[in-house]
Amino acid sequence: MKNNCAVIIIDTGFSQEAIGLVRNLIAVADLTTGMTREGDPCIALDDDALAGFAVDPLNHGSLVLKALMAINQDLPVVLIRAYSDDVRLIRTGWRDGQIASPGWTEAYLWAVDVLDRRGLASVTNCSFGGYTHAMDGTGWEAFSLGKVSGSGLPGHIIVAGAGAGDGRALRASLAVATGSSEQVLCRQMESTTYNFWCRAPADSDAGRSWWLKVYLDGRQVFSQQAGEVPGNIWNGRQQSTFTIHGAGQVVFQVSRESADPEPVWFDCYINHQNQAVFLDHVNPSTIAEPAVFPGVIAVGLQKGSYCPGQTVPGAKPEVLLPGDGPVSFRLPEVTAAVAAWLCEEPDLDVDAVRARLGKYPF
C-alpha cells in the first residue's frame, strides 16, 4: 500500500535507538535549539545532528515512537522535540503582542507545510496534555491548529491524550455577579502554578471591572486587577498565570463592580502540578489541552474520569480505549489506525475520522 500519509509526533524527545527504527524519516525539528532539517524523500541524520537531536531525558517520546513503529515501521514520520528541562512543553513566546519565539504549534504548522509540499496527508500524535489555557478551545494553540486541521479541512488530523482521567479536582469555575465577591478554596501541598481566566472580553464593561486576591493561610500573597491583564490578540480574553509558593490553604477571591448586570464566569486551573486540589466550585470537566480543542480528537481510557458526559457518542473524549494507562502510550494505536485510513483516502477531515473511530474503536 502506498503511504499517502505521514505521522507527526510532538513529544519530549527521541532517543537514537528509537530514531533508528524509523525507515522513512522525512523531517525533524528541535524547539530547544531551533534546528529544522528535512530530506527528499528521506532525511539522513549525520552524527553531529543526532548528537544534538537524539535526546529524551524523560524517555517519553522515545516510547511513543517505538510503539508506533511496532505497529507500522514503514510510515513516513516527522519528529518534533518540544520539551526542555526548564519550561517543560515549549509554547509560543510573546512580546508586545508579537510572537517572540516559536512553540509546538508553530512547529506543527511547519511540519504540515513540509508534508503539503510532498503531497502527503498527516495524522499528528500528541501524547501530552496540560491545563494552560481556558480549556474551551479559545487559546492560541487551538486558533493556530484550526488553520489547517478541523471540520471541512481535509488531510490533516490531530489526536491527543485526554489527560490522566483520575477525577482529581483540577479546575474550578465560578459566576460572580456585579457588586459581589465569590471565593474558591484550594489545598496545595507545595508551590503551585495556576491559570486564571475571565470569560468576558477584555474590552467589555464586565472585562474591565474585576479583581482577584489570593490568600495563603489567611495572608494575601497575590492580587491583580482587570486593567493589568491585556486581552489575548486572538480572542480578546484575559488570562493570568501565577505561582503561589508554599503549602497550605489557598483562597481565590474574585470581585466585580460593573454596570453590566449579568454574572461573569471565571475559571481557574491547576497547571501540571499533582500536589494541589480545589475544594469547592469544582468543575468536573478536565480534558487536557490540546485534546480539548474542537478540531482535535481526544483519546482517553474507558475507566478514566474526564467529564460527566464522556460516554455520549461524539462527546469528548471522542475515543475511549479499554485497559490501563498511561493513555499516552496507547495513543499510537489510534494514530496508526487513522494513518491507514488517510493512506487510502487522504481527503478525510476530522469529522469523517471521528465517525469511523466511534467511541469504542478497539
Disulfide bonds with the S-S distance in Angstrom:
none
